[in-house]
């Protein structure tokens, strides 16, 4: 059912997991994952990983993709090639947040994560 949000825009203050998203007719394809960070406070970081599952319940012990650690607002993209994971029929995101320094020790991030097929992304660039 792509393109679709893995994580609709939301504010996170602690580690969490997004809902499972069915890949529909795209198992084994290539996806462009877009992480948007629209709000932060100083001296904090977020680590976001993508997990795959064949049945929507067993997510394994390792993520199938990770974004580099982020500290700033922005839009970031990675390519997820699912040919190495032909049994993957579901995706979900997990994140961990950290804050250091002065002030409130709870981090604040407003994020979203969007998935779309690679071919659709390329078609949009060529238009």
C-alpha positions in Angstrom: 0.0 0.0 0.0 2.8 2.4 -0.9 3.5 5.3 -0.8 2.6 5.6 2.9 3.7 7.0 6.3 5.5 4.5 8.5 5.2 7.2 11.2 2.8 10.0 10.7 4.1 13.4 12.1 4.3 13.0 15.8 6.2 14.4 18.8 8.4 11.9 20.6 10.0 12.3 24.0 11.2 8.7 24.6 12.1 5.5 22.8 9.3 4.0 20.8 8.0 1.9 18.0 5.8 2.8 15.1 2.9 0.7 13.8 3.5 -2.2 11.3 3.0 -1.3 7.7 2.2 -4.0 5.1 4.3 -3.9 1.9 1.4 -5.2 -0.2 2.6 -6.0 -3.7 6.1 -4.7 -3.1 8.0 -7.4 -1.2 11.5 -7.6 -2.6 11.4 -4.1 -4.1 13.5 -1.0 -3.4 12.1 1.8 -1.2 13.1 5.4 -0.6 12.6 6.2 3.1 12.3 9.8 4.0 12.8 10.9 7.6 11.5 14.4 8.4 12.5 16.1 11.7 10.5 19.3 12.0 11.2 20.2 15.7 14.0 19.7 18.1 15.6 21.3 21.1 19.3 21.8 21.6 21.7 19.0 22.8 19.7 15.9 21.8 19.9 13.1 19.3 17.7 10.5 17.7 18.5 7.1 16.3 15.9 5.6 14.0 16.0 2.0 12.6 13.7 0.1 10.2 12.7 -3.5 11.1 11.2 -6.1 8.8 8.9 -9.0 9.5 7.4 -11.9 7.4 4.3 -12.2 9.6 3.9 -8.8 11.4 4.7 -10.3 14.8 8.3 -11.6 14.7 10.6 -8.6 14.0 14.0 -10.4 14.5 17.0 -9.2 16.4 18.5 -6.8 14.0 17.1 -3.9 12.0 17.2 -4.1 8.2 18.2 -0.4 7.8 19.2 2.5 10.0 19.4 6.2 9.5 22.6 7.8 10.8 22.2 9.5 14.2 20.5 12.9 13.8 20.8 16.1 15.8 19.1 18.7 13.6 15.9 19.5 11.8 15.8 18.5 8.2 14.7 15.9 5.7 16.9 12.8 5.3 16.6 9.9 2.8 18.0 6.4 2.7 17.4 3.6 0.1 16.1 0.3 1.4 16.8 -2.6 -1.0 14.5 -5.5 0.1 16.1 -8.0 -2.3 18.2 -9.2 0.6 15.0 -9.7 2.6 12.6 -11.5 0.2 10.4 -12.8 3.1 9.8 -9.3 4.5 6.2 -8.4 4.1 5.9 -5.8 6.9 8.0 -2.8 8.0 8.0 -0.7 11.2 10.3 2.0 12.7 11.9 2.1 16.1 13.6 5.1 17.6 15.7 5.9 20.6 16.3 9.5 21.8 18.8 11.1 24.1 19.4 14.5 25.6 22.3 15.9 27.5 23.4 19.3 28.9 21.4 21.8 30.9 17.6 22.1 31.3 14.9 19.4 31.0 16.5 16.0 30.5 13.6 14.8 28.3 14.3 15.1 24.6 11.6 16.6 22.2 11.5 15.6 18.5 8.7 16.0 16.0 9.3 13.5 13.3 7.7 11.7 10.4 8.8 8.7 8.3 7.5 8.2 4.7 8.1 5.2 2.4 7.7 5.1 -1.3 8.8 2.8 -4.1 12.1 3.8 -5.7 10.6 3.9 -9.2 7.9 6.4 -8.1 10.6 8.6 -6.6 12.6 8.5 -9.9 9.5 9.3 -11.9 8.8 12.4 -9.8 12.4 13.6 -10.3 12.1 13.2 -14.1 8.8 15.1 -14.3 
